[in-house]
Amino acid sequence: MGKIPSFKDEFTFDQRLDESRDIIAKYPNRVPVIVERYSKADLPEMEKKKYLVPRDMSVGQFIHILSLRLRLSPGKALFVFVKNTLPQTATLMDSLYESFKEDDGFLYMCYSSEKTFGCATNQITPSVSFVHYCKVPWFLSFSG
């Protein structure tokens, strides 16, 4: 099985920009988000990369929905990164979108997981290599 191309590799900048503008015009109360898996993560690929997320949804709610869609086993945690940072779970998607959207109009998120068993602390400390890799962020979608 070959590598799944990233959303940016699959579509030109102009195609992505046109699509994000159409989405925002049609669904002003939602934000267009691209959610992509970190290549070294031991998680499956999401069925969809593109999501329309309510602006008033919190990052924590969105992560919960993603974890349900991924059917994570007990003991697995889901970590979401946006432009090399872990967003706070209380942050609203609208605020995250306005702060981190890219020039093509999409918010990009990257996800990974770690086993939570045996952790001595609740602090999340992503590896430098992972943070470096996640130059493309990701998130969730409610579109059909």
C-alpha positions as CSV (number, residue, x, y, z in Angstrom):
1,M,0.0,0.0,0.0
2,G,1.5,3.4,-1.0
3,K,1.7,6.5,0.9
4,I,-1.5,8.5,1.0
5,P,-0.8,12.0,-0.5
6,S,-1.4,15.0,1.7
7,F,-4.2,17.4,1.0
8,K,-1.8,20.0,-0.2
9,D,-0.1,17.5,-2.6
10,E,-3.5,16.4,-3.9
11,F,-4.8,19.8,-4.8
12,T,-3.3,23.0,-6.0
13,F,-3.3,26.2,-3.9
14,D,-5.9,27.8,-6.2
15,Q,-8.2,24.7,-5.9
16,R,-7.9,24.7,-2.1
17,L,-8.5,28.4,-1.9
18,D,-11.6,28.2,-4.1
19,E,-13.0,25.3,-2.1
20,S,-12.5,27.0,1.3
21,R,-14.1,30.2,0.0
22,D,-17.1,28.2,-1.3
23,I,-17.4,26.4,2.0
24,I,-17.3,29.5,4.1
25,A,-19.8,31.3,1.9
26,K,-22.2,28.3,2.1
27,Y,-21.6,27.4,5.8
28,P,-20.6,30.7,7.6
29,N,-21.0,29.0,11.1
30,R,-18.4,26.3,10.3
31,V,-14.7,26.3,9.7
32,P,-13.0,24.1,7.0
33,V,-10.4,21.8,8.7
34,I,-8.0,19.3,7.2
35,V,-7.0,16.5,9.6
36,E,-4.1,14.3,8.6
37,R,-2.3,11.5,10.5
38,Y,1.4,11.8,11.5
39,S,3.1,9.3,9.3
40,K,4.8,7.4,12.2
41,A,1.6,7.2,14.3
42,D,0.3,3.8,15.0
43,L,-3.2,5.0,14.2
44,P,-5.3,4.3,11.1
45,E,-5.9,7.0,8.5
46,M,-9.2,8.9,8.9
47,E,-11.8,8.1,6.3
48,K,-12.0,11.8,5.4
49,K,-9.4,14.5,5.6
50,K,-11.8,17.4,5.2
51,Y,-14.2,18.5,8.0
52,L,-16.7,21.2,8.5
53,V,-16.5,22.0,12.2
54,P,-19.0,24.3,14.1
55,R,-17.2,27.5,15.1
56,D,-18.5,27.2,18.7
57,M,-17.2,23.7,19.2
58,S,-14.2,23.4,21.6
59,V,-11.0,21.7,20.6
60,G,-11.6,19.1,23.3
61,Q,-15.0,18.2,21.8
62,F,-13.5,17.9,18.4
63,I,-10.7,15.6,19.7
64,H,-13.4,13.5,21.4
65,I,-15.2,13.1,18.1
66,L,-12.0,12.2,16.3
67,S,-11.2,9.6,18.9
68,L,-14.6,8.0,18.5
69,R,-14.2,8.0,14.7
70,L,-10.8,6.3,15.0
71,R,-12.2,3.8,17.5
72,L,-9.2,4.1,19.8
73,S,-8.6,1.2,22.1
74,P,-8.5,1.7,25.9
75,G,-5.1,3.2,26.9
76,K,-4.6,5.2,23.7
77,A,-4.6,8.9,23.8
78,L,-5.2,11.2,20.8
79,F,-2.9,14.3,20.4
80,V,-3.8,17.0,17.9
81,F,-1.2,19.6,16.7
82,V,-1.7,22.8,14.9
83,K,1.4,24.5,13.5
84,N,3.7,22.7,15.9
85,T,1.6,23.4,19.0
86,L,-0.9,21.5,21.1
87,P,-4.0,23.7,21.3
88,Q,-5.8,24.0,24.7
89,T,-8.9,21.9,24.8
90,A,-11.1,24.8,26.0
91,T,-10.2,26.8,22.9
92,L,-13.1,27.3,20.5
93,M,-12.5,26.1,16.9
94,D,-13.4,29.6,15.6
95,S,-10.5,31.1,17.7
96,L,-8.1,28.4,16.5
97,Y,-9.2,28.9,12.9
98,E,-8.7,32.6,13.0
99,S,-5.3,32.3,14.6
100,F,-3.9,29.4,12.6
101,K,-5.7,29.2,9.2
102,E,-3.4,29.0,6.3
103,D,-3.4,31.2,3.2
104,D,-5.6,28.7,1.3
105,G,-8.4,29.2,3.9
106,F,-8.1,25.8,5.7
107,L,-7.0,25.0,9.2
108,Y,-4.6,22.1,9.1
109,M,-4.3,19.6,12.0
110,C,-2.0,16.7,12.6
111,Y,-2.9,13.7,14.9
112,S,-0.9,11.0,16.7
113,S,-1.3,8.8,19.7
114,E,0.7,7.4,22.6
115,K,0.0,4.7,25.0
116,T,-1.0,6.3,28.3
117,F,-0.1,3.3,30.5
118,G,3.0,3.8,32.6
119,C,3.0,7.6,32.2
120,A,4.2,9.3,35.4
121,T,2.8,12.7,34.4
122,N,-0.2,14.1,32.6
123,Q,2.0,16.7,30.8
124,I,2.2,16.1,27.1
125,T,5.7,16.4,25.7
126,P,5.8,15.6,22.0
127,S,9.1,14.6,20.5
128,V,11.1,17.1,18.5
129,S,10.9,15.0,15.4
130,F,7.1,14.9,15.6
131,V,6.7,18.6,16.2
132,H,9.1,19.3,13.3
133,Y,7.1,17.0,11.0
134,C,3.8,18.5,11.7
135,K,4.2,21.6,9.6
136,V,0.8,20.7,8.1
137,P,-2.0,20.8,10.8
138,W,-5.3,18.9,10.7
139,F,-8.8,18.4,12.2
140,L,-12.4,17.1,11.9
141,S,-15.4,17.1,9.5
142,F,-19.1,16.8,9.7
143,S,-19.7,17.1,5.9
144,G,-21.2,14.2,4.0
